[in-house]
Amino acid sequence: MPQSLAILKDAPDRIIELFEQHAMRQTVPAGVELSREGDACTYFPIVESGSIRVYKLSRDGHEVTLYRIRGGESCILTLSDRKSVV
């Protein structure tokens, strides 16, 4: 799987090795909420296939789509929340 992910395309062998050791493949059914605003993010989601819609609730309770994460992509907000990098 790592070779098919754009985020790992130019990664050094050691990073790919660590990814393969620690990554967990998980199938998430449509409609499942992965996290909410303010939650601590203890994982780094990378979409293999399908898509994730990242949205925020407006003050009046309407969902506002911020962006979508598609196959081979990861969540930019998760990256910005990281305290350290391997």
N, C-alpha and C positions, 0 to 999 in steps of 0.2 A: 503493500500500500504506500509506503513513503515516497516511492519514485513517482507516483501519480499525483502527489500533492504539490501544488505550485509553491507553497510556503517552504517546502524542503528541497526544492529543485537544485539549488546551489549550496546546500548545507554540507559542511564537512562530514566525513564518515563518522566521527565520534558523536555528532549530534543525531545523525540517523540511527546509530546504534542505541543511544539513550532513548530516542523516540520509540524504537521497536521494543525495548525492555519495559517501558512504562505506559505506553499507550493502551487504552482499552477500547475495543470496538463495541459500540452499543447501538442498537436499533431503537429509535424513539418514535412511537406512533404519532401520527398527525394530531395536532391539537394539544399536545402535552406541553405545559409551561415548564421551561428549563430553569428559569430563575426570574426574580422580580427586582425592580430597581432598589438598590440599597443592600441587596444580598451580597455576602462575601463570596467571591468567585474562587473556588478551590480547584477548578479544572480549566482546561484550555480546549474548547470545542473546535474541532475541525470537521467540516461537513464533507463526507465522502460522496454522498449522492442525496438528491433532494434539496431542500432549502429550509432555512430558518428565517422567520420574520422577526426583526427587532423593532419593538414599538414602545411607545410611551403613552400613558394616559394623560389626556388634557385635563385642565381644571374642571371641565364639565363632564368628565368621565368618558369621552370619546377616545378611541384608539387612534394614534397617529403613527403611521409606519415611518421609521427612521431609515432603515435599509434592510436588505436581505442578504443572507450569507448562503452562497450556492456551493455546489460540489467543488472541492479542492480549496475552498476558502476557509478563513477563520474569523473570529469576531474581533474587530479592531478595539472595541471597548475592553475586552478581556486582556488584550495585549497591553493596553495603557494602564491596567490595574496591577500589573506585575511589579513586584518589589525587587526581584533579581532575575538574572538570565543566566542559563548554564553556559 
